[in-house]
């Protein structure tokens, strides 16, 4: 089994660059099209919404496109009234 450092080295050797972004929101929006993965974490005290489903306080949801070179379409979210942390990998 490969370690994370082995995987990172392989990606660097193939010229692939993965870029993480970290965003904290208290409003609605969409993730950009074309990302590889996204994690939503509700750090606030009220419910957030991801894909029209409640994300409860202290709950986390990760969506990954897989390892086939696939990418995700935009994903809707609403962090109004709470503190929603969003981490994406492109």
Secondary structure, DSSP 8 states (H G I E B T S, - for coil): ---HHHHHHHHHHTT----EEEEEESSEEE--TTBSEEEEEE-SSS-EEETTEEE-TT-EEEEE--SSS--B---EEE-TTS-EEEEEE-
